[in-house]
Every structure is written in structure tokens, then in C-alpha cells.
């Protein structure tokens, strides 16, 4: 079997006690590796499902390689270190002609990775933290990033501020709205305006014809080329998974110009979107 961002809804049953490690995994994408890392840690399982996934656990990558090692996020102190490692590794494999394109791609990756890593550290309530990795697929000119935790999911956090939200699907949809937050707006007496989280992630992926997948406990949202699909998993994942595919070959615009498109004049003290 293969475990990919496109078929994870159908193959989610692999991450159960009766199936994990008992089916042959021929190919696994970062989303599967991140989920396997969390699953095995929670269940005290030694091995990963296939040699490729085991290779990610070694914490190394070859110079010019297209994949990163698996990294664990526990607190905000881990975020910058892990983000820099992810971005540096991926950029080694990029074939980019101009310094401007290189800079734009780096800024996009920094922004998108930071948003996801920060919010896992802040909100996941996961006993094992979050596990993340990324890979650049040179043939397709795309990056896949995934982060998985074994925490509380979206609903538990978002219903605190939005009690009208009654289930995980509604919580995912609400979290993707602009200026929806589960975070304190002040940290160390400074305004927190690091970004708009899932709102800006969706904004970028729509423009680059990318893919976004969110799993929260038993529910999921898949966005592909701008179209969203919500549904229920046949087997629930205990926690949250966020994965995306980002086509750097489609980023033929300036990052600051794109950023200005989502930062409107009345957003000077905008809130930070939340996700887990």
C-alpha cells in the first residue's frame, strides 16, 4: 500500500492497533511519516512502517537531498530551529534561476512552516508534541509539508471563544476564517501579529494551485485547486494533522505583494489565526 496526502482518508485505518506494521507500505509521503512518528511514540512502538520512513528517524539528510529528517516540536523554543532546518534542506534541492525567486520561495516556506509549527507548540496539548517533515519533489516542482500531533484537536480550543461551534468539521471551517484565534493577542506586552495562520495558508495555496489537508480527530477538510471537501474519517485520528503541497514553480509573484493582499489597512492589530 501507499500512504499519501491524496489517499490518507482511505488509508487512515493503517494507524490502528490491528493494522500498524502488519501491511506492506511501499511508498509513504511526509504526511504518513509524521503520523507514524506520533503514533509509534504514543503506543511505544519501536519501528516505522517501511525503510524509507525509518530513514527519516536518523536525523540526517544527504547534501542536496530532497527530504528533511523528522523533527519533534514541543515548545516555541523548538520552532525557529526546526523551521530553519526544514527550509535550508528543501532549498538545497531547488533549481531556481534568480535571486528574487529564491528569496520569494524562502519567504513563503518560512511563513507557512512557522505558522504551523507555532500553533502546534501553543495549542496541541499533545503528550508527545508534534512531528514534522517535508520533501521537495523535483519532477513536479512541489513541496509537501506535514505536521501531526496526538493532542486535543480543533474543537476543544475553538469552542471556548465560539460556543456555537458544535463539531470538528465546524471547528475546522471556523479556524480558517480571517481573524479567528484561540491565542492571547499580547505576549510580553507586545502585540502578536505574526500572521493569519490557516487563512493565509489557504490564500497562498489557492494562488499556487496547491493542496491543503486538515484532520482533527474524526473529521477532515481537503482543499485541492481551490475546492474544499469536508468529511468524516472511517477511523478517527486522536489529534490533529495539517499537510499541504506547495508548488514553488507557480510562485511567480513577490512575497511582500502577496502579503499585502491579505493584510488590509484595518488589520493593523489583526489577530493570529489558530490551528493545532
Steps between C-alpha positions, in 0.01 A plus 500: 500500500597865457431773757465842336332833559244409235401161643546546876122509556473154343814361669447649847417153636871419475549703819315255721625228731370227270670638185811699590811318379297206367449628145781556253558871440672547165496880491435759768487878475584748780143492627531127567842533659385776737192301601705184549745691721222617730316170499804290587601739780156491663475123470866425585568328168862470396487483123373708210285344228762484222874560436439847355313609813771352724759704313325820607554416866877514471500879513718531191462582134741488211644822360271609221239248612133566447361399839548615856541287809206463735496767773313527827336823618429535870515874576549833328872467571513220240324691224773718350759222510274247331366749246851601394604138461196422289539802274876463458471134404226560246668801342812290435299299250326787324602590146443875504630743240479840666586638847152658517324167442729335755418769756126480431491122534697519824260759644196291406646191666609693810154647539300182443723277712516751787123535518445126532788433737408788731142391536584139575729626776230733632178301474543128433509379863673193361691275742757428227506843337475520122703318235584670175690446178501627143609385158567668167386310193722635229313337213176673597654819637313469828561484873299284736502597867321315778468529876310260723428505871310278740324776687150632551399605147335822384164495673621500860688826446273689266174436686637702793461823298235376258250288697269483196752265335379148583722253313846453349396582143351830613812567708730447199287731287492765773877482553554579132311829522695823515582629851369194682736423785544290809813689602558791731559814294776620731827330586762669716296822465544496123223460243498157337450539128727224368252407228153378426569129522264281301346799326829600337598139439178450304556833323847395379399148403206623296730728301757226444238232421618302799345243731403542866387220730388541861405209725357563844407187693231334286449776243693638204509780247674459164558798269631426152527775235271722705221247557427389856361167613400422858438152635535244777782250536416129512749478787565812712847642548549604861634851447570724203676466167567792266669437166536697181657483157651827383598544133800731507505509118171693521633773731583754232403794719666701774440371852450847647242577231313183593525583869352843438201337329397326822600786733233764452537857640269429795704196604773689688429308821369189327472183698695184436295214356518182700532139413644208690 
